Amino acid sequence: MEGTELIAFNIIATVGTARSNYIGAIDAAAEGNFEEAEKLIKEGQDAYVEGHDAHAKLLTQTAQGNAVTMDLLLTHAEDQLMSAEAFGILAERFVTLYKKVYNK
Amino acid sequence: MAKKIVLFCAGGFSTSLLVNKMKEAAAAKGKEYEIAAYAVTQFDEVGLNADAILIGPQVRYVVAKLKTEHPELKISDIPMKMYGTMDGKGALELAEKLIGEE
């Protein structure tokens, strides 16, 4: 498997994990389990950073004049990245909201 | 009949590449499996008669629910590193463990 393809899969796996964690955090908060929710958000952020770094390397490579071939796989990886970012922002707000619901 | 291994992710797209890697790994071991990838929304159509079910990290949040709803099914999530490196050999071994074949 070529370099860019492998980076794309690394991004999909890491930010995909982050997204799953963020959704899990919302589910945990809905059950009133805030310790678990915050743990999941933290783990999600760690995984997200890993994927974000991999993506940043591609940006650096492009800036250095070595253009990255844009294909559907990389588009998919960026799509997952954006979705994870949005879920991260929302998950934190949902946890805050559920804390109010549960008077925590 | 060949055992059926089914993988699920958000759209079944990126996971289908892992399926190819798993097929290569199976061929290298001289084993024959029916391996396919689908979107997790198709679970009820294609997941219920599978011998092993692997869930991609993008949709790992469904694993707990699926295990509760279908205690009879053999379900595992695919670890992030395994998925990110497209480790077909590792994923095949994971599925074989679920099936009980090593």
Backbone of each chain as ProteinMPNN parsed JSONL, in Angstrom:
{"seq_chain_A": "MEGTELIAFNIIATVGTARSNYIGAIDAAAEGNFEEAEKLIKEGQDAYVEGHDAHAKLLTQTAQGNAVTMDLLLTHAEDQLMSAEAFGILAERFVTLYKKVYNK", "coords_chain_A": {"N_chain_A": [[0.84, -1.203, 0.0], [0.511, 2.242, -0.764], [2.16, 5.31, 0.411], [0.42, 7.646, 0.781], [-2.071, 6.472, 0.749], [-1.98, 4.86, 2.987], [-1.708, 6.801, 4.959], [-4.181, 8.013, 4.68], [-5.84, 5.948, 5.614], [-4.936, 5.803, 8.208], [-5.837, 8.27, 9.149], [-8.624, 7.915, 8.845], [-9.065, 5.803, 10.636], [-8.207, 6.86, 13.137], [-9.59, 9.371, 13.54], [-12.072, 8.369, 13.167], [-12.344, 6.691, 15.349], [-12.29, 8.678, 17.294], [-14.688, 9.997, 16.709], [-16.545, 7.965, 17.263], [-16.082, 7.728, 20.01], [-16.967, 10.262, 20.896], [-19.693, 10.153, 20.296], [-20.346, 8.036, 21.937], [-19.846, 9.295, 24.356], [-21.91, 11.163, 24.51], [-24.061, 9.393, 24.703], [-23.42, 8.194, 27.167], [-23.61, 10.396, 28.89], [-26.306, 10.915, 28.636], [-27.32, 8.875, 30.115], [-26.633, 9.71, 32.542], [-24.101, 9.174, 33.338], [-21.464, 10.702, 33.963], [-18.755, 10.628, 34.501], [-17.78, 8.598, 32.871], [-18.511, 9.719, 30.408], [-16.852, 11.961, 30.268], [-14.364, 10.746, 30.26], [-14.478, 9.356, 27.848], [-14.612, 11.5, 26.043], [-12.111, 12.672, 26.449], [-10.376, 10.587, 25.622], [-11.225, 10.456, 23.013], [-10.398, 12.934, 22.063], [-7.635, 12.621, 22.174], [-7.242, 10.625, 20.217], [-8.224, 11.995, 18.029], [-6.367, 14.079, 17.729], [-4.156, 12.64, 16.877], [-4.978, 11.803, 14.307], [-5.382, 14.276, 13.158], [-2.809, 15.29, 13.13], [-1.617, 13.553, 11.282], [-2.968, 14.328, 9.009], [-2.104, 16.962, 8.856], [0.522, 16.588, 8.124], [0.272, 15.886, 5.456], [-0.618, 18.287, 4.457], [1.616, 19.878, 4.922], [3.431, 18.603, 3.261], [2.252, 19.207, 0.781], [2.493, 21.986, 0.805], [5.185, 22.156, 0.556], [5.574, 21.722, -2.051], [5.285, 19.163, -3.004], [2.795, 17.882, -4.343], [-0.169, 16.291, -3.189], [-1.882, 13.461, -4.363], [-5.216, 13.727, -4.967], [-7.756, 11.678, -4.089], [-10.73, 9.57, -3.922], [-10.541, 8.187, -1.536], [-8.947, 9.778, 0.139], [-10.516, 12.029, 0.209], [-12.642, 10.959, 1.597], [-11.379, 10.482, 4.025], [-10.891, 13.118, 4.884], [-13.488, 13.963, 5.115], [-14.373, 12.376, 7.236], [-12.727, 13.417, 9.183], [-13.685, 16.047, 9.461], [-16.275, 15.498, 10.307], [-15.764, 14.257, 12.732], [-14.595, 16.351, 14.143], [-16.745, 18.133, 14.377], [-18.506, 16.552, 15.889], [-17.056, 16.381, 18.221], [-17.127, 18.986, 19.254], [-19.871, 19.238, 19.629], [-20.379, 17.112, 21.413], [-19.21, 17.914, 23.831], [-20.881, 20.039, 24.489], [-23.312, 18.725, 24.725], [-22.824, 17.133, 26.956], [-22.565, 19.091, 28.922], [-25.155, 20.086, 28.826], [-26.67, 17.807, 29.622], [-25.751, 17.58, 32.193], [-27.014, 19.684, 33.397], [-29.618, 18.821, 33.131], [-29.564, 16.619, 34.839], [-29.018, 17.912, 37.157], [-26.29, 18.24, 37.984]], "CA_chain_A": [[0.0, 0.0, 0.0], [1.35, 3.435, -0.884], [2.219, 6.218, 1.541], [-0.768, 8.488, 0.967], [-3.206, 5.59, 1.048], [-1.814, 4.439, 4.378], [-2.012, 7.979, 5.785], [-5.641, 8.17, 4.633], [-6.43, 4.956, 6.513], [-4.603, 6.204, 9.574], [-6.767, 9.352, 9.492], [-9.975, 7.345, 8.987], [-9.113, 4.988, 11.863], [-8.066, 7.664, 14.362], [-10.707, 10.312, 13.731], [-13.271, 7.524, 13.284], [-12.372, 6.309, 16.765], [-12.681, 9.882, 18.036], [-16.122, 10.222, 16.479], [-17.255, 6.937, 18.035], [-15.977, 8.099, 21.418], [-17.813, 11.429, 21.156], [-21.085, 9.684, 20.304], [-20.439, 7.255, 23.184], [-19.882, 10.243, 25.478], [-23.281, 11.705, 24.561], [-24.896, 8.296, 25.225], [-23.117, 8.024, 28.598], [-24.176, 11.555, 29.589], [-27.765, 10.751, 28.631], [-27.615, 7.93, 31.201], [-26.194, 10.33, 33.785], [-22.757, 8.674, 33.66], [-20.612, 11.808, 33.5], [-17.345, 10.243, 34.589], [-17.538, 7.847, 31.636], [-18.634, 10.661, 29.292], [-15.64, 12.794, 30.188], [-13.265, 9.844, 29.896], [-14.614, 9.101, 26.401], [-14.256, 12.727, 25.312], [-10.644, 12.817, 26.545], [-9.779, 9.574, 24.73], [-11.571, 10.874, 21.654], [-9.528, 14.057, 21.691], [-6.29, 12.076, 21.925], [-7.277, 9.945, 18.919], [-8.432, 13.036, 17.015], [-5.083, 14.782, 17.53], [-3.321, 11.743, 16.072], [-5.449, 11.9, 12.92], [-5.174, 15.651, 12.708], [-1.369, 15.396, 12.848], [-1.366, 12.836, 10.024], [-3.5, 15.192, 7.953], [-1.228, 18.139, 8.777], [1.718, 16.178, 7.373], [-0.075, 15.971, 4.031], [-0.671, 19.717, 4.137], [3.006, 20.327, 4.872], [3.986, 18.036, 2.024], [1.704, 19.986, -0.333], [3.083, 23.32, 0.882], [6.586, 22.043, 0.124], [5.6, 21.541, -3.501], [5.009, 17.768, -3.39], [1.335, 17.81, -4.311], [-0.777, 15.005, -2.852], [-2.933, 13.089, -5.309], [-6.511, 13.726, -4.282], [-8.67, 10.65, -4.58], [-11.931, 9.415, -3.104], [-10.165, 7.713, -0.203], [-8.478, 10.927, 0.911], [-11.72, 12.849, 0.412], [-13.383, 10.277, 2.659], [-10.64, 10.717, 5.269], [-11.143, 14.504, 5.29], [-14.896, 13.998, 5.509], [-14.416, 11.793, 8.584], [-12.042, 14.384, 10.046], [-14.61, 17.156, 9.726], [-17.398, 14.977, 11.081], [-15.27, 14.03, 14.101], [-14.397, 17.656, 14.776], [-18.063, 18.662, 14.734], [-19.053, 15.745, 16.981], [-16.314, 16.729, 19.431], [-17.676, 20.247, 19.756], [-21.242, 18.988, 20.102], [-20.388, 16.19, 22.556], [-18.941, 18.703, 25.047], [-22.087, 20.804, 24.817], [-24.348, 17.781, 25.183], [-22.498, 16.721, 28.325], [-22.937, 20.241, 29.753], [-26.62, 20.126, 28.858], [-27.178, 16.703, 30.437], [-25.429, 17.867, 33.591], [-28.108, 20.554, 33.87], [-30.809, 17.961, 33.233], [-29.394, 15.767, 36.016], [-28.64, 18.785, 38.278], [-24.936, 17.904, 38.461]], "C_chain_A": [[0.876, 1.255, 0.0], [1.208, 4.384, 0.309], [0.943, 6.984, 1.81], [-1.982, 7.653, 1.36], [-3.166, 5.173, 2.525], [-2.14, 5.59, 5.334], [-3.531, 8.188, 5.831], [-6.313, 7.193, 5.6], [-6.131, 5.273, 7.973], [-5.563, 7.302, 10.044], [-8.167, 8.779, 9.753], [-10.095, 6.578, 10.31], [-9.084, 5.856, 13.123], [-9.249, 8.605, 14.567], [-12.035, 9.547, 13.801], [-13.448, 7.057, 14.719], [-12.839, 7.489, 17.616], [-14.185, 10.105, 17.929], [-16.966, 9.225, 17.273], [-17.248, 7.279, 19.518], [-16.908, 9.256, 21.764], [-19.288, 11.013, 21.214], [-21.331, 8.865, 21.574], [-20.554, 8.155, 24.399], [-21.28, 10.838, 25.632], [-24.228, 10.652, 25.149], [-24.687, 8.123, 26.733], [-23.734, 9.164, 29.416], [-25.697, 11.448, 29.688], [-28.212, 9.809, 29.743], [-27.204, 8.509, 32.558], [-24.8, 9.888, 34.223], [-21.702, 9.671, 33.167], [-19.121, 11.493, 33.566], [-16.938, 9.531, 33.296], [-17.559, 8.799, 30.432], [-17.362, 11.486, 29.141], [-14.409, 11.991, 29.812], [-13.297, 9.609, 28.375], [-14.236, 10.322, 25.572], [-12.734, 12.907, 25.302], [-9.953, 11.838, 25.586], [-10.037, 9.927, 23.265], [-10.668, 11.992, 21.173], [-8.114, 13.579, 21.387], [-6.222, 11.417, 20.544], [-7.413, 10.971, 17.79], [-7.117, 13.751, 16.681], [-4.151, 13.951, 16.644], [-3.685, 11.831, 14.579], [-5.202, 13.279, 12.327], [-3.702, 15.869, 12.339], [-1.027, 14.728, 11.512], [-1.825, 13.689, 8.835], [-2.597, 16.414, 7.744], [0.044, 17.828, 7.997], [1.466, 16.267, 5.873], [-0.11, 17.427, 3.582], [0.745, 20.284, 3.999], [3.665, 19.875, 3.572], [3.531, 18.841, 0.801], [2.355, 21.372, -0.386], [4.532, 23.313, 0.397], [6.707, 21.775, -1.373], [5.397, 20.109, -3.966], [3.504, 17.516, -3.288], [0.85, 16.383, -4.034], [-1.858, 14.696, -3.885], [-4.253, 12.951, -4.552], [-7.39, 12.646, -4.889], [-9.835, 10.49, -3.598], [-11.591, 8.989, -1.673], [-9.736, 8.877, 0.702], [-9.633, 11.902, 1.185], [-12.528, 12.282, 1.579], [-12.712, 10.53, 4.019], [-10.897, 12.139, 5.784], [-12.593, 14.679, 5.754], [-15.059, 13.479, 6.939], [-13.806, 12.761, 9.607], [-12.979, 15.52, 10.446], [-15.776, 16.71, 10.593], [-16.982, 14.789, 12.541], [-15.117, 15.353, 14.837], [-15.742, 18.214, 15.262], [-18.663, 17.893, 15.914], [-18.354, 16.058, 18.301], [-16.865, 17.98, 20.08], [-19.06, 20.008, 20.365], [-21.272, 18.12, 21.354], [-20.156, 16.962, 23.862], [-20.185, 19.485, 25.474], [-23.213, 19.916, 25.314], [-24.098, 17.365, 26.629], [-22.878, 17.844, 29.3], [-24.455, 20.3, 29.931], [-27.196, 19.031, 29.758], [-26.862, 16.908, 31.919], [-26.521, 18.754, 34.185], [-29.38, 19.728, 34.074], [-30.756, 17.13, 34.519], [-29.036, 16.569, 37.279], [-27.277, 18.453, 38.869], [-24.052, 19.135, 38.401]], "O_chain_A": [[1.883, 1.304, 0.706], [0.273, 4.278, 1.103], [0.434, 6.978, 2.931], [-2.802, 8.061, 2.182], [-4.19, 5.143, 3.207], [-2.762, 5.389, 6.377], [-4.094, 8.499, 6.881], [-7.242, 7.563, 6.319], [-6.958, 5.045, 8.856], [-6.043, 7.278, 11.177], [-8.809, 9.113, 10.749], [-11.1, 6.69, 11.012], [-9.843, 5.619, 14.062], [-9.843, 8.633, 15.645], [-12.998, 10.012, 14.412], [-14.562, 7.029, 15.241], [-13.657, 7.34, 18.523], [-14.864, 10.367, 18.922], [-17.972, 9.593, 17.879], [-18.262, 7.144, 20.202], [-17.563, 9.237, 22.806], [-20.035, 11.469, 22.08], [-22.381, 8.981, 22.206], [-21.262, 7.838, 25.355], [-21.774, 10.998, 26.749], [-25.082, 10.964, 25.979], [-25.644, 7.931, 27.483], [-24.302, 8.941, 30.485], [-26.296, 11.838, 30.69], [-29.327, 9.917, 30.253], [-27.402, 7.876, 33.595], [-24.367, 10.187, 35.336], [-21.125, 9.502, 32.092], [-18.327, 12.022, 32.787], [-15.895, 9.822, 32.71], [-16.717, 8.692, 29.54], [-16.86, 11.683, 28.035], [-13.517, 12.492, 29.127], [-12.262, 9.661, 27.71], [-13.61, 10.193, 24.519], [-12.148, 13.251, 24.275], [-9.057, 12.221, 24.834], [-9.185, 9.724, 22.4], [-10.227, 12.0, 20.024], [-7.471, 14.069, 20.459], [-5.266, 11.623, 19.795], [-6.797, 10.832, 16.734], [-6.801, 13.994, 15.517], [-3.453, 14.484, 15.78], [-2.812, 11.922, 13.716], [-4.861, 13.421, 11.153], [-3.392, 16.547, 11.359], [-0.253, 15.262, 10.718], [-1.158, 13.758, 7.803], [-2.358, 16.842, 6.615], [0.58, 18.688, 7.297], [2.343, 16.676, 5.112], [0.311, 17.759, 2.474], [1.035, 21.061, 3.089], [4.35, 20.638, 2.89], [4.323, 19.121, -0.099], [2.718, 21.868, -1.453], [5.041, 24.317, -0.102], [7.811, 21.619, -1.896], [5.339, 19.847, -5.168], [3.011, 17.007, -2.282], [1.383, 15.411, -4.568], [-2.654, 15.566, -4.238], [-4.374, 12.156, -3.62], [-7.726, 12.701, -6.072], [-9.911, 11.183, -2.583], [-12.268, 9.38, -0.721], [-10.114, 8.945, 1.872], [-9.708, 12.514, 2.251], [-13.028, 13.02, 2.429], [-13.384, 10.76, 5.024], [-11.098, 12.339, 6.982], [-12.874, 15.449, 6.673], [-15.784, 14.062, 7.746], [-14.296, 12.903, 10.727], [-13.055, 15.902, 11.614], [-16.215, 17.43, 11.49], [-17.732, 15.112, 13.463], [-15.468, 15.464, 16.012], [-15.864, 18.697, 16.388], [-19.249, 18.485, 16.82], [-18.969, 16.009, 19.367], [-17.049, 18.037, 21.296], [-19.378, 20.497, 21.449], [-22.082, 18.348, 22.254], [-20.815, 16.703, 24.869], [-20.498, 19.58, 26.661], [-23.973, 20.294, 26.205], [-25.03, 17.258, 27.426], [-23.439, 17.587, 30.365], [-24.964, 20.532, 31.028], [-28.095, 19.287, 30.559], [-27.612, 16.465, 32.789], [-26.902, 18.587, 35.343], [-30.111, 19.908, 35.048], [-31.767, 16.958, 35.2], [-28.784, 15.991, 38.336], [-27.115, 18.389, 40.087], [-22.875, 19.068, 38.758]]}, "seq_chain_B": "MAKKIVLFCAGGFSTSLLVNKMKEAAAAKGKEYEIAAYAVTQFDEVGLNADAILIGPQVRYVVAKLKTEHPELKISDIPMKMYGTMDGKGALELAEKLIGEE", "coords_chain_B": {"N_chain_B": [[-19.472, -25.436, 3.699], [-18.246, -22.172, 3.091], [-17.285, -20.127, 5.811], [-18.904, -17.163, 6.941], [-17.739, -13.925, 7.027], [-18.396, -10.735, 8.131], [-17.963, -7.288, 7.69], [-18.468, -4.079, 9.138], [-18.817, -0.585, 8.568], [-19.05, 3.01, 8.431], [-19.921, 3.629, 5.769], [-19.224, 1.401, 4.37], [-17.261, 1.667, 2.597], [-14.355, 2.375, 2.938], [-13.768, 0.179, 4.447], [-14.054, -1.92, 2.709], [-11.64, -2.092, 1.468], [-10.067, -3.168, 3.446], [-11.231, -5.628, 3.538], [-10.319, -6.736, 1.134], [-7.625, -7.032, 1.805], [-7.87, -8.889, 3.845], [-8.837, -11.061, 2.437], [-6.628, -11.638, 0.878], [-4.882, -12.405, 2.904], [-6.206, -14.681, 3.821], [-6.084, -16.32, 1.585], [-3.357, -16.701, 1.476], [-3.049, -18.344, 3.639], [-4.332, -20.503, 2.774], [-7.015, -20.711, 3.324], [-10.59, -20.58, 3.106], [-12.97, -18.131, 3.03], [-16.069, -16.37, 3.153], [-16.023, -13.078, 2.687], [-17.104, -9.824, 3.362], [-17.946, -6.296, 3.109], [-20.087, -3.851, 4.571], [-22.395, -1.062, 4.971], [-23.19, 0.099, 8.231], [-25.842, 0.526, 8.595], [-27.046, -1.46, 7.206], [-27.138, -3.641, 8.754], [-29.193, -5.376, 9.808], [-30.03, -6.668, 7.518], [-27.809, -8.062, 6.48], [-26.177, -8.882, 8.554], [-27.182, -10.7, 10.393], [-26.961, -13.44, 9.779], [-24.271, -13.945, 9.794], [-21.065, -15.482, 10.48], [-19.001, -14.306, 11.802], [-18.579, -11.019, 13.013], [-17.216, -7.932, 12.327], [-16.535, -4.688, 13.475], [-15.91, -1.463, 12.321], [-13.713, 1.222, 13.478], [-14.954, 3.697, 13.136], [-17.637, 3.369, 13.617], [-17.799, 2.279, 16.093], [-19.308, 2.848, 18.285], [-21.712, 1.511, 18.073], [-21.333, -1.059, 18.89], [-21.783, -1.973, 21.586], [-24.564, -1.799, 21.773], [-25.39, -3.533, 19.708], [-24.37, -5.954, 20.661], [-25.925, -6.3, 22.922], [-28.471, -6.457, 21.825], [-28.22, -8.646, 20.151], [-27.217, -11.189, 21.472], [-26.447, -13.688, 20.635], [-24.807, -13.457, 18.467], [-21.478, -13.244, 17.057], [-19.468, -10.746, 17.743], [-17.073, -8.192, 17.23], [-15.119, -5.227, 17.795], [-12.923, -3.51, 15.513], [-9.641, -2.95, 16.298], [-8.2, 0.344, 16.542], [-5.507, 0.781, 15.609], [-5.083, -1.507, 14.071], [-6.946, -1.169, 12.058], [-6.129, 1.292, 10.98], [-3.681, 0.663, 9.883], [-4.397, -1.035, 7.965], [-4.35, -3.814, 8.479], [-4.754, -6.688, 7.311], [-4.172, -9.356, 7.871], [-4.144, -9.443, 10.664], [-6.8, -8.697, 11.157], [-8.134, -10.81, 9.999], [-7.316, -12.886, 11.676], [-8.545, -12.033, 14.012], [-11.231, -12.356, 13.314], [-11.238, -15.114, 12.906], [-10.774, -15.99, 15.473], [-13.165, -15.275, 16.658], [-14.888, -16.983, 15.302], [-13.855, -19.327, 16.12], [-11.902, -20.707, 14.903], [-8.555, -21.291, 14.321]], "CA_chain_B": [[-19.666, -24.083, 3.167], [-17.306, -21.191, 3.651], [-17.819, -19.274, 6.89], [-19.17, -15.802, 6.484], [-17.216, -12.838, 7.867], [-18.965, -9.483, 7.647], [-17.415, -6.086, 8.31], [-19.327, -2.896, 9.017], [-18.321, 0.747, 8.941], [-20.08, 4.01, 8.168], [-20.498, 3.467, 4.433], [-18.764, 0.17, 3.735], [-16.311, 2.026, 1.539], [-12.955, 2.146, 3.293], [-13.629, -1.168, 4.99], [-13.959, -2.897, 1.623], [-10.212, -2.286, 1.196], [-9.584, -4.105, 4.461], [-11.746, -6.929, 3.099], [-9.37, -7.252, 0.139], [-6.416, -7.45, 2.529], [-8.205, -10.117, 4.572], [-8.934, -12.138, 1.443], [-5.237, -11.989, 0.546], [-4.332, -13.13, 4.064], [-6.861, -15.997, 3.853], [-5.528, -17.085, 0.463], [-1.982, -17.058, 1.85], [-3.137, -19.441, 4.606], [-5.072, -21.58, 2.137], [-8.361, -20.802, 3.916], [-11.628, -19.975, 2.282], [-14.057, -17.481, 3.76], [-16.848, -15.371, 2.429], [-15.768, -11.845, 3.438], [-17.705, -8.668, 2.691], [-18.124, -5.088, 3.931], [-21.354, -3.132, 4.347], [-22.691, 0.06, 5.858], [-23.783, -0.433, 9.466], [-27.305, 0.622, 8.47], [-27.535, -2.686, 6.567], [-26.856, -4.747, 9.686], [-30.289, -6.34, 9.916], [-30.156, -7.429, 6.267], [-26.665, -8.919, 6.155], [-25.365, -9.229, 9.718], [-27.792, -11.696, 11.278], [-26.538, -14.824, 9.497], [-22.813, -13.985, 9.658], [-20.377, -16.287, 11.492], [-18.197, -13.354, 12.58], [-18.905, -9.639, 12.644], [-16.201, -6.964, 12.754], [-17.057, -3.319, 13.384], [-14.858, -0.456, 12.135], [-13.642, 2.215, 14.56], [-15.854, 4.84, 12.89], [-18.987, 3.096, 14.142], [-17.624, 1.429, 17.274], [-20.331, 3.165, 19.289], [-22.875, 0.621, 17.959], [-20.976, -2.415, 19.326], [-22.458, -2.334, 22.84], [-25.996, -1.972, 21.485], [-25.544, -4.747, 18.905], [-24.114, -7.124, 21.518], [-27.082, -6.447, 23.805], [-29.63, -6.873, 21.019], [-27.957, -9.938, 19.502], [-26.194, -11.89, 22.266], [-26.046, -14.936, 19.97], [-23.866, -13.168, 17.379], [-20.069, -13.06, 17.444], [-19.174, -9.382, 17.309], [-15.91, -7.507, 17.822], [-14.691, -4.021, 17.083], [-11.58, -3.613, 14.938], [-8.809, -1.949, 16.98], [-7.834, 1.515, 15.726], [-4.21, 0.579, 14.95], [-5.26, -2.564, 13.078], [-7.68, -0.572, 10.943], [-5.324, 2.367, 10.398], [-2.572, 0.123, 9.105], [-4.993, -1.99, 7.031], [-3.755, -5.096, 8.837], [-5.692, -7.747, 6.904], [-3.804, -10.592, 8.56], [-4.634, -9.296, 12.037], [-8.265, -8.676, 11.143], [-8.571, -12.185, 9.714], [-7.111, -13.658, 12.916], [-9.595, -11.589, 14.93], [-12.467, -13.02, 12.876], [-11.085, -16.558, 13.136], [-10.936, -16.197, 16.913], [-14.603, -15.2, 16.925], [-15.503, -18.192, 14.757], [-13.325, -20.469, 16.848], [-10.922, -21.392, 14.037], [-7.279, -20.56, 14.36]], "C_chain_B": [[-18.737, -23.094, 3.869], [-17.995, -20.347, 4.715], [-17.909, -17.832, 6.404], [-18.667, -14.768, 7.489], [-17.733, -11.517, 7.294], [-18.382, -8.311, 8.424], [-18.376, -4.928, 8.113], [-18.554, -1.633, 9.34], [-19.41, 1.74, 8.552], [-20.742, 3.78, 6.808], [-20.124, 2.177, 3.74], [-17.709, 0.419, 2.685], [-14.871, 1.693, 1.919], [-12.738, 0.725, 3.799], [-13.51, -2.218, 3.892], [-12.496, -3.104, 1.213], [-9.584, -3.227, 2.208], [-10.039, -5.525, 4.112], [-10.784, -7.553, 2.09], [-8.104, -7.779, 0.808], [-6.666, -8.756, 3.288], [-8.298, -11.305, 3.622], [-7.539, -12.61, 1.031], [-4.625, -12.833, 1.659], [-4.91, -14.539, 4.138], [-6.274, -16.9, 2.768], [-4.122, -17.567, 0.805], [-1.969, -18.229, 2.831], [-3.842, -20.657, 4.009], [-6.46, -21.777, 2.729], [-9.37, -20.122, 3.004], [-12.752, -19.413, 3.155], [-14.823, -16.591, 2.804], [-16.71, -14.074, 3.236], [-16.35, -10.654, 2.672], [-17.871, -7.503, 3.661], [-19.426, -4.378, 3.56], [-21.419, -1.898, 5.249], [-23.434, -0.495, 7.075], [-25.317, -0.358, 9.438], [-27.901, -0.64, 7.836], [-27.431, -3.898, 7.494], [-27.95, -5.812, 9.696], [-30.458, -7.194, 8.654], [-29.042, -8.458, 6.108], [-25.865, -9.404, 7.367], [-25.877, -10.445, 10.474], [-27.354, -13.133, 11.019], [-25.022, -14.947, 9.321], [-22.201, -14.822, 10.78], [-19.474, -15.426, 12.368], [-18.485, -11.955, 12.067], [-17.826, -8.711, 13.205], [-16.714, -5.554, 12.487], [-15.898, -2.32, 13.322], [-14.879, 0.59, 13.232], [-14.595, 3.396, 14.378], [-17.235, 4.634, 13.496], [-18.93, 2.206, 15.393], [-18.713, 1.657, 18.314], [-21.58, 2.274, 19.18], [-22.608, -0.755, 18.573], [-21.755, -2.85, 20.575], [-23.937, -2.644, 22.595], [-26.223, -3.281, 20.712], [-25.357, -5.999, 19.747], [-25.287, -7.386, 22.45], [-28.28, -6.993, 23.03], [-29.468, -8.263, 20.419], [-26.891, -10.715, 20.263], [-25.686, -13.156, 21.592], [-24.992, -14.7, 18.886], [-22.453, -12.933, 17.913], [-19.573, -11.744, 16.86], [-17.913, -8.861, 18.0], [-15.671, -6.204, 17.079], [-13.283, -4.252, 16.54], [-10.725, -2.541, 15.625], [-8.315, -0.867, 16.01], [-6.547, 1.298, 14.932], [-4.325, -0.449, 13.818], [-5.945, -1.997, 11.836], [-6.81, 0.454, 10.213], [-4.155, 1.879, 9.574], [-3.061, -0.904, 8.081], [-4.375, -3.379, 7.214], [-4.756, -6.226, 8.566], [-5.449, -9.049, 7.637], [-4.353, -10.567, 9.986], [-6.151, -9.354, 12.113], [-8.826, -10.07, 10.875], [-8.438, -13.046, 10.971], [-8.176, -13.316, 13.96], [-10.919, -12.303, 14.608], [-12.397, -14.521, 13.153], [-11.232, -16.898, 14.616], [-12.412, -16.194, 17.278], [-15.302, -16.485, 16.482], [-15.078, -19.417, 15.561], [-12.405, -21.311, 15.997], [-9.632, -20.611, 14.099], [-6.319, -21.138, 13.347]], "O_chain_B": [[-18.488, -23.183, 5.071], [-19.133, -19.912, 4.545], [-17.115, -17.363, 5.588], [-19.102, -14.734, 8.64], [-17.53, -11.22, 6.117], [-18.313, -8.335, 9.653], [-19.015, -4.802, 7.068], [-17.74, -1.606, 10.264], [-20.565, 1.355, 8.364], [-21.969, 3.741, 6.705], [-20.63, 1.876, 2.659], [-17.305, -0.495, 1.966], [-14.241, 0.835, 1.3], [-11.671, 0.139, 3.61], [-12.934, -3.284, 4.11], [-12.143, -4.155, 0.677], [-8.68, -3.993, 1.877], [-9.324, -6.495, 4.359], [-10.47, -8.74, 2.172], [-7.577, -8.827, 0.433], [-5.79, -9.618, 3.364], [-7.888, -12.416, 3.959], [-7.294, -13.804, 0.859], [-3.948, -13.831, 1.408], [-4.199, -15.485, 4.476], [-6.003, -18.078, 2.997], [-3.74, -18.689, 0.473], [-1.018, -19.01, 2.866], [-3.94, -21.705, 4.647], [-7.023, -22.869, 2.653], [-9.04, -19.216, 2.239], [-13.392, -20.139, 3.915], [-14.298, -16.127, 1.792], [-17.226, -13.984, 4.35], [-16.112, -10.503, 1.474], [-17.928, -7.695, 4.875], [-19.808, -4.315, 2.391], [-20.609, -1.724, 6.159], [-24.211, -1.442, 6.958], [-25.997, -1.084, 10.163], [-29.109, -0.867, 7.913], [-27.615, -5.037, 7.065], [-27.665, -7.006, 9.604], [-30.969, -8.311, 8.721], [-29.281, -9.58, 5.663], [-24.975, -10.242, 7.225], [-25.1, -11.145, 11.124], [-27.37, -13.958, 11.932], [-24.54, -15.934, 8.767], [-22.735, -14.874, 11.888], [-19.211, -15.76, 13.523], [-18.617, -11.727, 10.865], [-17.56, -8.708, 14.406], [-17.253, -5.264, 11.419], [-15.011, -2.337, 14.176], [-15.916, 0.83, 13.851], [-14.997, 4.026, 15.356], [-17.922, 5.595, 13.844], [-19.877, 1.484, 15.705], [-19.007, 0.777, 19.123], [-22.416, 2.273, 20.084], [-23.539, -1.538, 18.76], [-22.314, -3.946, 20.62], [-24.485, -3.609, 23.127], [-27.139, -4.041, 21.026], [-26.078, -6.983, 19.584], [-25.615, -8.536, 22.74], [-29.003, -7.868, 23.507], [-30.45, -8.974, 20.204], [-25.779, -10.886, 19.764], [-24.613, -13.651, 21.935], [-24.352, -15.65, 18.434], [-22.257, -12.491, 19.045], [-19.296, -11.633, 15.666], [-17.716, -9.065, 19.198], [-15.976, -6.084, 15.893], [-12.544, -5.093, 17.052], [-11.045, -1.355, 15.547], [-8.052, -1.127, 14.835], [-6.491, 1.588, 13.737], [-3.739, -0.28, 12.749], [-5.566, -2.309, 10.708], [-6.762, 0.478, 8.983], [-3.683, 2.577, 8.676], [-2.261, -1.56, 7.414], [-3.942, -4.023, 6.258], [-5.493, -6.657, 9.453], [-6.389, -9.763, 7.986], [-4.948, -11.538, 10.454], [-6.718, -9.975, 13.012], [-9.847, -10.464, 11.439], [-9.328, -13.834, 11.292], [-8.648, -14.185, 14.693], [-11.621, -12.783, 15.499], [-13.38, -15.125, 13.583], [-11.749, -17.957, 14.971], [-12.863, -16.997, 18.095], [-16.176, -17.008, 17.173], [-15.812, -20.398, 15.675], [-12.146, -22.474, 16.305], [-9.631, -19.39, 13.943], [-5.19, -20.662, 13.224]]}, "name": "protein", "num_of_chains": 2, "seq": "MEGTELIAFNIIATVGTARSNYIGAIDAAAEGNFEEAEKLIKEGQDAYVEGHDAHAKLLTQTAQGNAVTMDLLLTHAEDQLMSAEAFGILAERFVTLYKKVYNKMAKKIVLFCAGGFSTSLLVNKMKEAAAAKGKEYEIAAYAVTQFDEVGLNADAILIGPQVRYVVAKLKTEHPELKISDIPMKMYGTMDGKGALELAEKLIGEE"}
